Amino acid sequence: MSATEITPLLGNSTSVKEVDLQNGLSAKTGEAEFSFSSVDRRRKFILVSMAFVNFCAVCSFSILAPFFPIEAGRKGASQTIVGMIFGVFELVIVISSPIFGNYISKIGCKFMYVSGIMVCGVCAILFGTLDMSPDGTIFIVMCFLCRSVEALGCSAFVTALWAILAYEFPDNVTTVMGMLETFSGLGMMVGPPIGGALYELGGYGLPFFILGSLVIVCGLLTAYAMPAIGEGSKLYEGSFFTLLKSPLVLVTFVNISVGSIALGFMEPTFAGHLSQFHLKTWLLGLMFLIAPAVYAITAPLWGYICDKKGYIRLMIAGGNIVAVFSWLIIGPAPFLPFVPDKLYINGIALVLMGLGLGCALIPTFKALLIGANSLGMENNLDTYGKCSGFFNSSFAFGAFLGPTIGGFLVDQLGFPWASCGIALLLGIGALLMLIYMCLVRKLPSLPENPVSMDTKTLNP
């Protein structure tokens, strides 16, 4: 059957549809009206545990931002090396996520998820002991090793996480994804202040010891209480690179990457841009929180709209267009002399940035799933794993490039022209999606007989 912008992502067998209608689902679309109270206890536990794990894990990744560069400098690491220590985390995820996604059914979804969480927790604790390492080369090498292994753990558990969500909530993928992104955003926002406070309270190791231990506890509880996921699901004979045959997947890859580049660009460059306003430290930190806060607050809304209305491609293109305007006025662009370079303009730009990038990025995972369906890949855990690994790798690719090219562009061109470069990338992503919409009026065909997603049958 053909899929339009408002067609549900995943089809169901006739028996499943009948059950859905008996439970009060929409006869028109076949989709469930998602609400937390309506799901069974099993899925409630999965959703709550993932939200808590997401929050704690992201906190543990971000706590080092306020104090690690200072401590690393004392141990003989230059600012370039410190940047590389931060960047290697994303680089490892770029490489490893497709591998984990390709073999998720063979490794085991629950095992990959739990083991990834445990690795992240242990590495966080080990990172907290590096202040006792000898200065110089040994310290630097240990930092690279620890962050690389932690990135492997992150790659494993996040890849499994999105695959589990797609498997357990097939008709509400982006709604649930938006909910979890809220907790990720909260973790990213409160991680640095928590890290700074614990550092002041107990020194270098305390933030890592507390957050790492909390992540390990999450992993142990999940290992004990989480039910088996998709045991015995049929494997798809293909590889991660099969996804690249879909034009929709290729266009979505560009949009994921440019959105991630835009987010990563802010880290090394925005503080320097705001220095002209002579802000106090707390106000400077507040400015950094605006875009992530708007993203986190609105993510569930974008997910709901995507699942309810199905405007996947339109949301991706429209969100990037809004983000283009935010990047043109935050500089502001030299060719927009009527836009004043004022603090309130920067605040407005950050709000638009959070709105635009949230609207553009949240639907991308569902777009990848539809692209996979168009290639004949069935709606099973193996396909979800491949799409999850592709999504993580694409996002990490942009997160790695963003700070790298951001610093270079600002050094060479200055912040106003560099921000125009980011706007150009976002505009290219939006244009490619609009061209795809014009050339392909309907979304790719879905398989005629998709695998039933009645997980109670698989997991009695």
Phi, psi and omega in degrees: 000155179274150179247126173264183180295341183246013176282138177302148183295312189246128175278166177229162175289167182301318181297323179292320179298319180298318177297319179301316182294325177295332180270009175088025179277166183290123178290339183283318185253337184079004183262152177276144169281108186285132169210148184299323183289339184276343182276157182286171185299323181301310181288330175299316180296317180301315183293314181295315182296321179293322178298316181292318178297317178303313182298310183294318182294315180294323174302314183293332178284329189258354185293338186280349185303317186287333190234339185298317179303324179292312180296320180295322177299322178292336180267005174098012179266131178285170179295328177296317179295319178300317177299322178291326177296320176293317186289331183295333178302310180291324182296319178296321179295321178304317185281319190274330184301314177299326180293312178298318180296325182291330185244023185296323180289328179283322180287323185106121188296311181295318179298316179297318182296309183292315182295324177298317177300314182296319178298318179299315181296315181295317180294325177298317179295316179298323179297331178288350179261357187289347176293343178270357179287151174301148180294162172086223190299318182298315179300315182296315180298317180296323177297315179298316181296314183295315180292327180292315179293321177298321178296323175299316177297316178298316180300317182294311186286327179288320176301314178294323182300309181293326178295318179297317180299315180296327181285319185273334182232062189298328183267358182222041186301308186284333174299310180291322177300319178297321178297316180291326177297332175298316180290326175296317178297320178297319178297321178293327182284316186271345181303305180301313178295324176296315178300316179296319180294315180293326177297317178294327183283316188227009178091188189302317190282330189303314180302319181289321181296317183288309182291322178297318178296321179295320178296320178297318177300318176302316180296318180295317179296320179294318179299324183281319192257336184288132178289164177297145183245115170061035179297133177080015179292150183289135180275142175270130181278094181177181181235174177305322184290348175301327181300331184290352177283346182269123176301324179296320178296318180297315179295321179294322176303315179299317183290323175297314184294315182291327175295319178292323176300317180299319178293316182290333180301328185293327191303307184269354192245329192290324180299319178296322178296321182281350182299336180294340181267356176053052182279151171290159186301317183294325179287325175298316177297324179295323178298322179293337184274344188299305183297312177299325180293315178297318177301312183293320183290321185269350183304314178299324179296314179298319179297318179296315180298319181297315181288323184284314185260331177079018181278063190294303184293321180295322179293319180297312181293313182296320178298319178293325177295318176299317179296327177301313179299321180297321181284335177286329182265345182285335181296306344286169181299135181302335180272009174240069186294342181280351177270118182285147177272076184241160181296320182293330176294320176297321178296316178298318180298321180293322176297313178299323179297313179298318178295311185294312182291327175296314179298324184280323188272325185301318182284353189294325181295320178294325177298321177297320179296319178294320176299320177295318178302321183295340179269003180091006178284126186286162178278078178225177187297326180296317178295317179298324178295317178298316180293321179295315178297322178295316180298312181298317180295318180296316181293317180293327177301315177291321180295331176283317182287325186306302179295326183294306181285336179297310179298320181295314182296320179294319178298321185274323189242343188090159185297317182302314180287326177296320178294328174296324177298319177294320177300321178298316179298316178297321178295323177296317178300315179296318181297317179299320179291321178295319177297318178298319179297323179289321182283325182240094186295324178249151177296158182304156181295141176267157179297144183294325184233073180294155181294133178300139182257022178286090187290340178294331177291321180284327184236080184293000000 
